Amino acid sequence: MNGFGHKSMRLVCLALVLSACVVPLAARGAFRVATFEADITIPIGHACMGGGVTDAREIVDRLSAKGFVLLGAGDPVVVVALDWCQCNNDSYSRLQGALAEAAGTRPKRVMLATVHQHDAPICDLTAQRLLDQYGLKGWNCDPSFHEAAVQRTAAALRQALKSPRRVTHYGIGQAKVEKLASNRRVVRPDGTITWERGSASGDVFHAPEGEVDPWLKSISLWDGNKPVLVWSCYAIHPMSYYGKGGVSADFPGIARARRQADDPAVFQIYFTGCAGDTTAGKYNTGARENRPVLAERLYGAMAEAWRTTQRHRLKQVEYRVADLHLPARSTGKFAVEAMQTTLANTNATRWQRIEAALGLSWRQRVDQGRGIDVPCLDLGKGAVLFTMLPAECFVGYQLAAQRLRPASFVMVTGFGDGAPGYVPTDRCWKDGYQDDYCWVPPMTESAILRALEEAFGRR
């Protein structure tokens, strides 16, 4: 267990603090919603994927923050998706705090996730400060750009609050997505297990899709029979081709824009599900002509989920947050001294030094006792549960969340606070999963499932 035993895990893993707000049987018209959008596109020269690929050379399409503020459920609830690769630690906290202030609410009532396109930034302000100590300005992110993006998004939210819409109903829909997601896990012809199927690897060994969630889900808010907004979620790494400096929202951005054009009056938001181990790899070789093909498949599912949407009266809203404490991976190259040595090593690659800074940023957070929010927006007394897990949680967590509440419509988005990196399931660790972009030790599944139980309200 990588030097981390079950007894130690029980001692260090999981302090869960539950905060809840229940608005029972609200009068008709008591709920309102304000939608907002801001441009958060990185400038030319900014790091893409946190410095792991070519820096921005051109803007293929703009990056957006798209979200809404739900009013009438106690303190306002903010829900927002960013076209960024990741938002970690104090970068995440800064955005949460600024949006909470703009909405007149508390940071824990801001549900924030990234869509995780790779031709977009990873922002970790602590990691960048660590890099700054060695003169590596902007290697991970530009704090000035970051603050400007925060301010633009907060300003858009404040402006939206001037004209909220009434909400009387919610809607739910889903559609099966064909020939899009596949799991990284592949069994080779000789029976060995690998995770070599990436975003653009093609049909490795003609292996089956593996463990995926084939359903795209959507939740919508309505004013009578008029839809106001819809947010959709599907568990797949959102890359067709990337890494050459072409900043882009990739195929989810194309699909989302097409749906927005279908009916401009219905505000469209897209989230990525728990997709740490799911990619388009089986159906994608990285050829540029594949991007519109993948976009068409996702768009088709979004349109079908909308067509099948069923509308229900919104009478009650609950909001709960579980505080999840995950430990830090601390052996071998993940020991603090080893990461500090790599960070200071001028012979190490740029990405090796950035990874060390990211790992040290996470370790500082763990040592400070700062947990990760696992929030849940509950519509209709458990009828609809919208929850958010951190970083690159594997799809098995999304499927497990659905099993916890089989009678509910459960939507799980991944890529909340990105600080932990990959978060494999216990099964994947047992199968031999290894990756350096992972700062939690093996076997943390019980902690995450318990957090989900708390966020769901333990019904």
ABEGO torsion letter per residue (X at the ends): XGGBBAAAAAAABGBBBBBBBBBBGBBBGABBBBBBBBBABBBBGBBBGGGABBBBABBABBBBBBBBBBBGBEBBBBBBBBBBABBBEAAAAAAAAAAAAAAGBBAAABBBBBAGBABBBBBBAAAAAAAAAAGBBGAABBAAAAAAAAAAAAAAAAAAAABBBBBABBBBBBBBBBGABBBABBBBAAGBBBAABBAAAEBBGGBBAEBBBABBBBBBBBBEABBABBBBBBBBBBBABBGAGBBBAEAAAAAAAAAAAABAABBBBBBBBBAAABBAAAABAGBAAAAAAAAAAAAAAAAAAAAABBBBBBABBBBBBBBBBBBBBABEAABAAAAAAAAABAABBAAAAAAAAAAAAAAAAAAAGBBBBBBBBBBGGGABBBBBBBEBBBAAAAAAAAAABAABBBBBBBGBBAAAEBBBBAAAAAAGBBBABBABBBGAAAAAAAAAAAAAGGX
